[in-house]
C-alpha cells in the first residue's frame, strides 16, 4: 500500500517541477533578452537594425519574437524596450505577435 502512495507523491513532485521548468525558462529568457537590449545594446545599434521597416528588420524582429515566445510579461517588456530604444512602432508589434502565438 505504501509503494503506491510513494509513486503518487513522486509523480506529483515530478509534475510540479516540470510545470515550473516549462513556465520559468521562457519567462526568464524573455526578460533576460529584454534586459540585454535595454542595458547592454547601444541605442545606435537598435536604431540601425530596427529603426526602419525594411524586410530584413521585420524578419529579424519576428525571429526574436519566435525565439522568445515566452509570455505576455516578457513580450510587453521587450516591446517597451524597443520603443524606448527608438525603434519604429511596427517593430514591437512584429515582436509581440509571434511571441504570443
C-alpha positions in Angstrom: 0.0 0.0 0.0 2.8 2.4 0.8 4.5 1.7 -2.5 1.6 3.2 -4.4 1.5 6.3 -2.3 5.2 6.8 -2.8 4.9 6.7 -6.5 1.9 9.1 -6.4 4.0 11.5 -4.3 6.9 11.3 -6.7 4.6 11.8 -9.6 3.2 15.0 -8.0 6.7 16.3 -7.4 7.8 15.4 -10.9 4.8 17.2 -12.5 5.3 20.2 -10.2 9.0 20.6 -11.2 8.1 20.1 -14.9 5.5 22.8 -14.8 7.9 25.2 -13.0 10.6 24.5 -15.6 8.2 24.9 -18.6 6.9 28.3 -17.2 10.2 29.6 -15.7 12.7 29.2 -18.5 10.8 31.1 -21.3 9.9 33.8 -18.9 13.5 34.2 -17.7 14.8 34.0 -21.2 12.4 36.7 -22.5 13.1 39.0 -19.6 16.9 38.5 -19.9 16.7 39.3 -23.6 14.8 42.5 -22.9 17.3 43.4 -20.2 20.2 42.8 -22.5 18.7 45.0 -25.2 17.8 47.7 -22.7 21.1 47.9 -20.8 23.9 46.5 -22.9 23.0 47.2 -26.5 23.7 50.8 -27.6 20.8 52.8 -28.9 22.6 53.4 -32.2 22.7 49.6 -32.9 19.0 49.2 -32.2 18.2 52.2 -34.4 20.5 50.8 -37.2 18.8 47.4 -37.3 15.2 48.2 -36.1 14.8 51.9 -36.8 13.2 51.4 -40.2 10.7 49.0 -41.7 12.7 47.1 -44.2 12.1 43.4 -44.8 15.3 42.5 -43.1 14.5 44.4 -39.9 10.9 43.0 -39.9 12.2 39.4 -40.3 14.8 40.0 -37.5 12.1 41.3 -35.1 9.8 38.4 -36.0 12.5 35.9 -35.3 13.3 37.5 -32.0 9.6 37.1 -31.1 9.5 33.5 -32.1 12.7 32.7 -30.2 11.5 34.4 -27.0 7.9 33.2 -27.3 7.5 33.1 -23.5 4.7 35.0 -22.0 3.0 38.3 -22.2 5.1 39.9 -19.4 8.3 39.3 -21.3 6.8 40.3 -24.6 5.5 43.5 -23.1 8.8 44.2 -21.5 10.6 43.7 -24.9 8.1 45.9 -26.7 8.6 48.7 -24.2 12.4 48.3 -24.5 12.2 48.5 -28.3 10.1 51.7 -28.1 12.5 53.2 -25.6 15.4 52.4 -27.9 13.8 54.4 -30.7 12.7 51.5 -33.0 9.7 52.1 -35.3 6.3 51.4 -33.8 5.8 48.5 -36.2 8.7 46.6 -34.6 7.2 46.0 -31.2 4.0 44.7 -32.9 6.1 42.4 -35.1 7.9 41.1 -32.0 4.8 40.8 -29.8 2.6 38.9 -32.3 4.8 35.8 -32.8 5.7 35.8 -29.1 2.0 35.4 -28.2 1.2 32.6 -30.7 
